């Protein structure tokens, strides 16, 4: 997960994305770890990362953006569910 996100940041033009999201990514580490404690979420996250990566490779900006939004929404839902279950 971290490697995928770091690669996206590194390949993005300019530093705005990296400067903005790297600190946020670090601040949410605890919640992301809770989320990926769910084996189903790990599998889904890997599949989402692959689809996002393929859309980027294909140069399909609209699809990559849509898939990233879905990935973020899915991660958020899972994190909330896990926090509600585990406190």
Secondary structure, DSSP 4 states (H G I P E B T S, - for coil): -HHHHHHHHHHSSSSHHHHHHHHHHHHTHHHHHHHTTSHHHHHHHHHHHHHHHHHHHTT-HHHHHHHHHHHHHHHHHHHHHHHHHH-
